[in-house]
C-alpha cells in the first residue's frame, strides 16, 4: 500500500500570491519526484479552496483546476489535488506547520 504525503500549495510549492501563484520553490519538483520514488502518493492541499480563507465565495473546482494547471506547467509531480479539508495521511508538508512531539512547552515558547 502506498503512503500518502499531503503537501500544501501556497508557500510550500510556490510563493504566496493568491489569487495567482508565485514562482515554484527551489527544489520542490525534485523533492516530490524523490518522494514518489520512495512510494509516496503526492496529494496537494490548499486553503485556497476554502471560503473561510478567501473571505469571498469561490469556485473550489476552479481553484483545483488552477493548481493542477500550475503543477503541470511547472513540471511538478503530483498524484491528486484535493478539494477538501485535512485528510488522513502519513506525512504533512506545510509552510505553517509546527511539529508536535509531546513538546507543548517548546511550541508555546517558539510561537
N, CA, C and O of each residue as an XYZ file, in Angstrom:
444
protein
N       0.833     -1.185      0.000
C       0.000      0.000      0.000
C       0.876      1.246      0.000
O       1.820      1.351      0.784
N       0.560      2.189     -0.884
C       1.334      3.427     -0.947
C       1.091      4.289      0.291
O       0.013      4.278      0.884
N       2.113      5.020      0.651
C       1.975      6.015      1.707
C       1.527      7.321      1.065
O       1.744      7.536     -0.127
N       0.910      8.185      1.844
C       0.406      9.454      1.324
C       1.154     10.609      1.968
O       1.314     10.665      3.187
N       1.613     11.534      1.124
C       2.213     12.781      1.595
C       1.272     13.914      1.179
O       1.014     14.114     -0.007
N       0.765     14.647      2.166
C      -0.069     15.812      1.900
C       0.867     17.014      1.827
O       1.627     17.274      2.760
N       0.810     17.746      0.715
C       1.717     18.880      0.507
C       0.885     20.129      0.270
O       0.026     20.155     -0.610
N       1.143     21.158      1.055
C       0.479     22.447      0.901
C       0.935     23.104     -0.394
O       2.063     22.888     -0.836
N       0.070     23.899     -1.000
C       0.382     24.561     -2.270
C       1.052     25.926     -2.046
O       2.248     26.078     -2.296
N       0.286     26.907     -1.578
C       0.810     28.274     -1.410
C       1.816     28.341     -0.264
O       1.506     27.967      0.867
N       3.005     28.813     -0.562
C       4.034     28.959      0.457
C       4.909     27.731      0.631
O       5.947     27.805      1.289
N       4.512     26.602      0.057
C       5.285     25.366      0.181
C       5.746     24.887     -1.192
O       6.918     24.561     -1.380
N       4.821     24.845     -2.151
C       5.178     24.513     -3.527
C       5.568     25.772     -4.289
O       6.496     25.758     -5.098
N       4.852     26.859     -4.024
C       5.134     28.127     -4.710
C       5.010     29.281     -3.726
O       4.467     29.132     -2.632
N       5.524     30.432     -4.139
C       5.411     31.633     -3.313
C       3.947     32.060     -3.217
O       3.170     31.859     -4.150
N       3.575     32.659     -2.064
C       2.221     33.186     -1.862
C       1.981     34.359     -2.821
O       2.768     35.305     -2.858
N       0.900     34.292     -3.591
C       0.481     35.407     -4.445
C      -1.009     35.291     -4.745
O      -1.456     35.725     -5.806
N      -1.783     34.715     -3.833
C      -3.205     34.472     -4.073
C      -3.890     35.745     -4.542
O      -3.665     36.799     -3.947
N      -4.718     35.697     -5.586
C      -5.292     34.508     -6.211
C      -4.411     33.898     -7.305
O      -4.746     32.845     -7.848
N      -3.297     34.542     -7.630
C      -2.337     33.949     -8.570
C      -1.453     32.987     -7.782
O      -1.748     32.663     -6.632
N      -0.382     32.540     -8.399
C       0.599     31.698     -7.709
C       1.983     32.210     -8.077
O       2.244     32.525     -9.238
N       2.867     32.293     -7.093
C       4.225     32.760     -7.337
C       5.086     31.689     -7.975
O       4.603     30.640     -8.400
N       6.355     31.978     -8.028
C       7.327     31.049     -8.614
C       7.428     29.775     -7.779
O       7.227     29.809     -6.565
N       7.738     28.653     -8.427
C       7.940     27.409     -7.666
C       9.108     27.563     -6.693
O      10.105     28.215     -7.002
N       8.974     26.964     -5.532
C      10.055     26.962     -4.547
C      11.220     26.121     -5.081
O      11.021     25.092     -5.726
N      12.413     26.578     -4.800
C      13.604     25.871     -5.271
C      13.623     24.438     -4.745
O      13.462     24.201     -3.548
N      13.820     23.499     -5.649
C      13.964     22.102     -5.279
C      12.670     21.328     -5.111
O      12.709     20.122     -4.868
N      11.509     21.995     -5.233
C      10.246     21.311     -4.957
C       9.988     20.161     -5.926
O       9.579     19.084     -5.494
N      10.214     20.360     -7.213
C       9.932     19.297     -8.193
C      10.789     18.065     -7.924
O      10.286     16.941     -7.928
N      12.081     18.275     -7.692
C      12.977     17.141     -7.410
C      12.591     16.432     -6.115
O      12.623     15.204     -6.039
N      12.229     17.207     -5.104
C      11.850     16.608     -3.820
C      10.601     15.750     -3.959
O      10.543     14.650     -3.411
N       9.605     16.239     -4.683
C       8.376     15.466     -4.836
C       8.594     14.237     -5.712
O       7.967     13.201     -5.487
N       9.478     14.337     -6.710
C       9.822     13.153     -7.509
C      10.499     12.097     -6.619
O      10.231     10.903     -6.747
N      11.367     12.552     -5.730
C      12.046     11.634     -4.810
C      11.043     10.952     -3.891
O      11.125      9.744     -3.666
N      10.094     11.725     -3.358
C       9.066     11.118     -2.501
C       8.248     10.084     -3.267
O       7.943      9.015     -2.737
N       7.892     10.398     -4.518
C       7.156      9.417     -5.325
C       7.988      8.152     -5.523
O       7.465      7.041     -5.434
N       9.284      8.322     -5.793
C      10.160      7.163     -5.987
C      10.264      6.325     -4.716
O      10.515      5.122     -4.783
N      10.071      6.959     -3.558
C      10.111      6.238     -2.282
C       8.756      5.622     -1.937
O       8.588      5.041     -0.865
N       7.784      5.753     -2.857
C       6.499      5.105     -2.650
C       5.379      5.977     -2.135
O       4.305      5.470     -1.810
N       5.601      7.273     -2.051
C       4.550      8.175     -1.589
C       3.658      8.616     -2.736
O       4.137      8.889     -3.836
N       2.349      8.684     -2.473
C       1.438      9.393     -3.351
C       1.454     10.843     -2.898
O       1.388     11.122     -1.701
N       1.540     11.763     -3.845
C       1.604     13.187     -3.521
C       0.209     13.776     -3.683
O      -0.320     13.841     -4.793
N      -0.389     14.208     -2.564
C      -1.701     14.842     -2.570
C      -1.510     16.311     -2.223
O      -0.937     16.643     -1.185
N      -1.988     17.181     -3.088
C      -1.844     18.622     -2.887
C      -3.098     19.134     -2.184
O      -4.220     18.805     -2.569
N      -2.890     19.939     -1.155
C      -3.987     20.501     -0.373
C      -3.745     21.993     -0.223
O      -2.603     22.425     -0.073
N      -4.818     22.788     -0.264
C      -4.642     24.231     -0.154
C      -5.845     24.887      0.501
O      -6.986     24.467      0.310
N      -5.567     25.915      1.270
C      -6.649     26.719      1.842
C      -7.343     27.560      0.768
O      -8.406     28.126      1.021
N      -6.758     27.646     -0.418
C      -7.400     28.432     -1.477
C      -8.724     27.814     -1.907
O      -9.470     28.436     -2.663
N      -9.031     26.615     -1.448
C     -10.331     26.015     -1.730
C     -11.323     26.271     -0.595
O     -12.399     25.675     -0.569
N     -10.969     27.153      0.341
C     -11.822     27.424      1.494
C     -12.309     28.868      1.485
O     -11.505     29.798      1.422
N     -13.622     29.056      1.549
C     -14.184     30.401      1.629
C     -13.787     31.079      2.929
O     -13.763     32.308      2.994
N     -13.476     30.308      3.969
C     -13.050     30.884      5.243
C     -11.773     31.682      5.085
O     -11.571     32.672      5.788
N     -10.914     31.272      4.182
C      -9.626     31.938      3.986
C      -9.756     33.099      3.008
O      -9.214     34.179      3.243
N     -10.472     32.879      1.917
C     -10.536     33.894      0.859
C     -11.481     35.031      1.187
O     -11.395     36.094      0.572
N     -12.384     34.838      2.141
C     -13.342     35.850      2.580
C     -14.349     36.239      1.502
O     -15.013     37.268      1.621
N     -14.468     35.441      0.469
C     -15.488     35.672     -0.560
C     -15.828     34.341     -1.214
O     -15.041     33.396     -1.156
N     -16.997     34.268     -1.834
C     -17.372     32.994     -2.480
C     -16.339     32.596     -3.532
O     -15.848     33.435     -4.287
N     -16.024     31.328     -3.569
C     -15.054     30.826     -4.538
C     -15.627     29.610     -5.250
O     -16.575     28.979     -4.783
N     -15.041     29.305     -6.365
C     -15.358     28.083     -7.088
C     -14.239     27.106     -6.750
O     -13.141     27.195     -7.298
N     -14.525     26.173     -5.845
C     -13.496     25.235     -5.381
C     -12.899     24.436     -6.529
O     -11.684     24.245     -6.590
N     -13.737     23.973     -7.429
C     -13.223     23.177     -8.538
C     -12.324     24.002     -9.454
O     -11.355     23.479    -10.004
N     -12.634     25.276     -9.622
C     -11.757     26.132    -10.436
C     -10.396     26.299     -9.753
O      -9.367     26.327    -10.427
N     -10.384     26.408     -8.437
C      -9.116     26.501     -7.711
C      -8.316     25.208     -7.860
O      -7.096     25.244     -8.019
N      -8.998     24.075     -7.809
C      -8.326     22.789     -8.015
C      -7.736     22.739     -9.420
O      -6.581     22.350     -9.597
N      -8.525     23.131    -10.420
C      -8.032     23.128    -11.808
C      -6.853     24.093    -11.969
O      -5.900     23.786    -12.685
N      -6.910     25.262    -11.307
C      -5.806     26.223    -11.353
C      -4.522     25.582    -10.840
O      -3.471     25.703    -11.468
N      -4.608     24.896     -9.693
C      -3.417     24.265     -9.121
C      -2.906     23.137    -10.020
O      -1.697     22.992    -10.204
N      -3.813     22.344    -10.575
C      -3.395     21.274    -11.490
C      -2.654     21.852    -12.696
O      -1.609     21.334    -13.090
N      -3.193     22.924    -13.280
C      -2.530     23.555    -14.437
C      -1.150     24.071    -14.049
O      -0.187     23.894    -14.795
N      -1.051     24.703    -12.893
C       0.222     25.244    -12.415
C       1.249     24.118    -12.260
O       2.377     24.237    -12.738
N       0.867     23.044    -11.605
C       1.784     21.931    -11.363
C       2.254     21.307    -12.671
O       3.438     21.006    -12.827
N       1.343     21.113    -13.601
C       1.701     20.550    -14.905
C       2.620     21.503    -15.669
O       3.632     21.083    -16.230
N       2.260     22.789    -15.686
C       3.060     23.790    -16.402
C       4.491     23.860    -15.879
O       5.425     24.069    -16.653
N       4.667     23.688    -14.577
C       5.994     23.786    -13.958
C       6.648     22.417    -13.755
O       7.681     22.312    -13.094
N       6.044     21.373    -14.324
C       6.599     20.020    -14.264
C       6.848     19.576    -12.817
O       7.885     18.996    -12.493
N       5.868     19.867    -11.968
C       5.935     19.474    -10.560
C       5.044     18.246    -10.392
O       3.840     18.320    -10.637
N       5.619     17.124     -9.980
C       4.834     15.887     -9.895
C       3.799     15.920     -8.774
O       4.018     16.502     -7.712
N       2.673     15.281     -9.046
C       1.615     15.131     -8.049
C       0.718     13.992     -8.500
O       0.714     13.615     -9.672
N      -0.035     13.455     -7.567
C      -0.998     12.413     -7.905
C      -2.421     12.950     -7.931
O      -3.222     12.553     -8.776
N      -2.736     13.848     -7.010
C      -4.087     14.403     -6.950
C      -4.050     15.755     -6.238
O      -3.251     15.969     -5.326
N      -4.928     16.662     -6.670
C      -5.161     17.912     -5.947
C      -6.494     17.740     -5.231
O      -7.516     17.464     -5.860
N      -6.475     17.901     -3.935
C      -7.659     17.638     -3.116
C      -8.595     18.840     -3.061
O      -8.159     19.989     -3.131
N      -9.877     18.556     -2.937
C     -10.903     19.576     -2.821
C     -11.647     19.369     -1.505
O     -12.878     19.341     -1.471
N     -10.880     19.224     -0.420
C     -11.496     19.000      0.878
C     -10.533     19.422      1.968
O      -9.390     19.794      1.705
N     -11.013     19.357      3.183
C     -10.170     19.693      4.317
C      -9.270     18.525      4.686
O      -9.343     17.463      4.068
N      -8.448     18.710      5.657
C      -7.375     17.806      6.056
C      -7.758     16.324      6.084
O      -8.524     15.893      6.947
N      -7.225     15.550      5.140
C      -7.470     14.109      5.139
C      -6.385     13.351      5.912
O      -5.377     13.932      6.315
N      -6.602     12.073      6.108
C      -5.616     11.218      6.760
C      -4.419     11.048      5.820
O      -4.594     10.840      4.620
N      -3.220     11.134      6.362
C      -2.007     10.970      5.561
C      -0.897     10.421      6.447
O      -1.027     10.368      7.670
N       0.194     10.013      5.811
C       1.368      9.559      6.556
C       2.236     10.736      6.977
O       2.838     10.716      8.051
N       2.304     11.766      6.129
C       3.057     12.973      6.464
C       2.334     14.185      5.893
O       1.582     14.080      4.924
N       2.577     15.346      6.515
C       2.070     16.622      6.028
C       3.264     17.545      5.850
O       4.117     17.638      6.733
N       3.329     18.229      4.712
C       4.406     19.179      4.453
C       3.745     20.531      4.213
O       2.999     20.704      3.249
N       4.022     21.486      5.095
C       3.306     22.755      5.076
C       4.213     23.860      5.607
O       4.965     23.649      6.559
N       4.141     25.040      4.989
C       4.980     26.154      5.415
C       4.560     26.732      6.759
O       5.326     27.478      7.369
N       3.386     26.411      7.224
C       2.921     26.939      8.507
C       2.780     25.852      9.570
O       2.207     26.083     10.634
N       3.297     24.690      9.278
C       3.158     23.574     10.204
C       4.116     23.684     11.390
O       5.202     24.253     11.282
N       3.693     23.135     12.501
C       4.516     23.030     13.699
C       4.555     21.552     14.057
O       3.514     20.905     14.170
N       5.746     21.026     14.234
C       5.875     19.600     14.549
C       5.580     19.378     16.021
O       6.171     20.014     16.893
N       4.659     18.468     16.281
C       4.328     18.115     17.652
C       4.969     16.789     18.009
O       4.742     15.774     17.350
N       5.779     16.810     19.068
C       6.435     15.597     19.566
C       6.380     15.604     21.096
O       7.404     15.541     21.775
N       5.139     15.684     21.618
C       4.944     15.822     23.068
C       5.780     16.966     23.623
O       6.421     16.839     24.666
N       5.761     18.086     22.904
C       6.605     19.221     23.267
C       5.814     20.529     23.329
O       6.233     21.540     22.765
N       4.669     20.503     24.018
C       3.840     21.685     24.081
C       4.564     22.899     24.642
O       4.360     24.010     24.153
N       5.385     22.720     25.635
C       6.106     23.852     26.223
C       7.009     24.500     25.172
O       7.020     25.725     25.044
N       7.750     23.713     24.434
C       8.621     24.241     23.366
C       7.826     24.956     22.295
O       8.240     26.006     21.803
N       6.679     24.389     21.930
C       5.843     25.007     20.889
C       5.371     26.386     21.348
O       5.447     27.351     20.587
N       4.894     26.485     22.565
C       4.429     27.778     23.085
C       5.575     28.786     23.110
O       5.384     29.954     22.773
N       6.754     28.340     23.503
C       7.922     29.237     23.528
C       8.307     29.690     22.128
O       8.697     30.844     21.948
N       8.207     28.799     21.116
C       8.530     29.160     19.738
C       7.561     30.201     19.196
O       7.959     31.125     18.486
N       6.295     30.044     19.536
C       5.269     30.934     19.000
C       5.220     32.232     19.771
O       4.412     33.107     19.458
